[in-house]
Amino acid sequence: MLQINNLSKAFRGKQVLRDIRFSVAPGEIVGLIGMSGSGKSTIAKCMLGLEKPTEGEILWNGRSLLTWNQKSSWRQAIQIVFQDPRASLNPRWTIQRSLAEPLINFNMASDKRSKWQPKELDTRVQQLLLEVGLDERFMQRYPDELSTGQCQRVCIARALAPGPKLIVLDEPLSALDVTIQAQMLVLLKELHATQQVSYLFISHDIAVVSELCERVLVIDKGIIVEDNTAQGLIYDTKHAYTRKLLADTPSYPNFD
Ligand SMILES: Nc1ncnc2c1ncn2[C@@H]1O[C@H](COP(=O)(O)OP(=O)(O)OP(=O)(O)O)[C@@H](O)[C@H]1O
């Protein structure tokens, strides 16, 4: 589904990604882990067309994302959830409007030839809220009336709205306290089971990544140094940098 080949990126001569290669298969949950500044977000930005790679290609079902029209179907197929949910929501928009916008933009109406009927749109927004554990009372609220965890649930609902095949989750739990992180992990697992969506889960937290991901890529200074299963990452560590990440992980909570 997603295939990244030989991806490199330099900012003003400073090389931040070197020869990145990996793929994400349909339904797969792939973790991308590394310390701050290792290049994780730059990979995500290249995938979403927010940064232009210096070299390499990003293929979606065999077609290059770099030459594809911005409005074409990959914009719908790949969605992103950022670290700071409040900064990702328009503070002047109700939650209803934030969730209705992608439904309208990507023309997700059941009858694609006609526009959304207001009632049908509200029903779909309610469904999206329910899918992330919120109810219809949130529709008329503004982001500053919600907790950070609730805002992140709204951001996840917004990412789900266009019916994506892959969601890039860029440090989505970092702004949340540990109890809320555990609830969000449960939600992400449930959504993965019900929505037939793949995740690229970006984090610096090896505990969270190993809890959610089947496969984990470890990135150090712009180079992928390890591609392992979540179990293998902990019990059969292949690279010294991964061992350092593990050593730096404080005794983490058990999310079961
Ligand atoms: N627009 C930019 N211009 C110049 N340098 C940049 C730019 N964006 C990122 N960088 C640099 O690229 C490197 C990788 O940054 P990136 O944000 O991808 O790392 P990261 O692993 O996501 O870090 P974090 O976990 O702190 O978000 C860093 O050294 C950063 O300073």
Ligand as a Chemical Component Dictionary entry (heavy atoms), coordinates in Angstrom:
data_LIG
# 
_chem_comp.id                   LIG 
_chem_comp.type                 NON-POLYMER 
_chem_comp.pdbx_formal_charge   0 
_chem_comp.three_letter_code    LIG 
# 
loop_
_chem_comp_atom.comp_id 
_chem_comp_atom.atom_id 
_chem_comp_atom.alt_atom_id 
_chem_comp_atom.type_symbol 
_chem_comp_atom.charge 
_chem_comp_atom.model_Cartn_x 
_chem_comp_atom.model_Cartn_y 
_chem_comp_atom.model_Cartn_z 
_chem_comp_atom.pdbx_ordinal 
LIG N1  N1  N 0 11.813 23.264 8.336  1  
LIG C1  C1  C 0 13.001 22.907 8.828  2  
LIG N2  N2  N 0 14.114 23.645 8.572  3  
LIG C2  C2  C 0 15.317 23.282 9.073  4  
LIG N3  N3  N 0 15.523 22.198 9.827  5  
LIG C3  C3  C 0 14.459 21.424 10.114 6  
LIG C4  C4  C 0 13.148 21.739 9.633  7  
LIG N4  N4  N 0 12.279 20.772 10.070 8  
LIG C5  C5  C 0 13.020 19.918 10.797 9  
LIG N5  N5  N 0 14.322 20.301 10.818 10 
LIG C6  C6  C 0 15.419 19.600 11.500 11 
LIG O1  O1  O 0 15.386 18.253 11.070 12 
LIG C7  C7  C 0 15.746 17.380 12.132 13 
LIG C8  C8  C 0 14.646 16.340 12.301 14 
LIG O2  O2  O 0 13.481 17.005 12.801 15 
LIG P1  P1  P 0 12.112 16.233 13.060 16 
LIG O3  O3  O 0 11.118 17.231 13.543 17 
LIG O4  O4  O 0 11.769 15.432 11.864 18 
LIG O5  O5  O 0 12.549 15.254 14.244 19 
LIG P2  P2  P 0 11.625 14.373 15.197 20 
LIG O6  O6  O 0 12.295 13.054 15.323 21 
LIG O7  O7  O 0 10.220 14.386 14.719 22 
LIG O8  O8  O 0 11.765 15.176 16.563 23 
LIG P3  P3  P 0 10.672 15.411 17.727 24 
LIG O9  O9  O 0 10.492 14.068 18.397 25 
LIG O10 O10 O 0 11.358 16.394 18.636 26 
LIG O11 O11 O 0 9.445  15.939 17.080 27 
LIG C9  C9  C 0 15.964 18.247 13.361 28 
LIG O12 O12 O 0 17.353 18.489 13.493 29 
LIG C10 C10 C 0 15.249 19.533 13.004 30 
LIG O13 O13 O 0 15.861 20.628 13.624 31 
# 
loop_
_chem_comp_bond.comp_id 
_chem_comp_bond.atom_id_1 
_chem_comp_bond.atom_id_2 
_chem_comp_bond.value_order 
_chem_comp_bond.pdbx_ordinal 
LIG N1  C1  SING 1  
LIG C1  N2  SING 2  
LIG C1  C4  DOUB 3  
LIG N2  C2  DOUB 4  
LIG C2  N3  SING 5  
LIG N3  C3  DOUB 6  
LIG C3  C4  SING 7  
LIG C3  N5  SING 8  
LIG C4  N4  SING 9  
LIG N4  C5  DOUB 10 
LIG C5  N5  SING 11 
LIG N5  C6  SING 12 
LIG C6  O1  SING 13 
LIG C6  C10 SING 14 
LIG O1  C7  SING 15 
LIG C7  C8  SING 16 
LIG C7  C9  SING 17 
LIG C8  O2  SING 18 
LIG O2  P1  SING 19 
LIG P1  O3  DOUB 20 
LIG P1  O4  SING 21 
LIG P1  O5  SING 22 
LIG O5  P2  SING 23 
LIG P2  O6  DOUB 24 
LIG P2  O7  SING 25 
LIG P2  O8  SING 26 
LIG O8  P3  SING 27 
LIG P3  O9  DOUB 28 
LIG P3  O10 SING 29 
LIG P3  O11 SING 30 
LIG C9  O12 SING 31 
LIG C9  C10 SING 32 
LIG C10 O13 SING 33 
# 
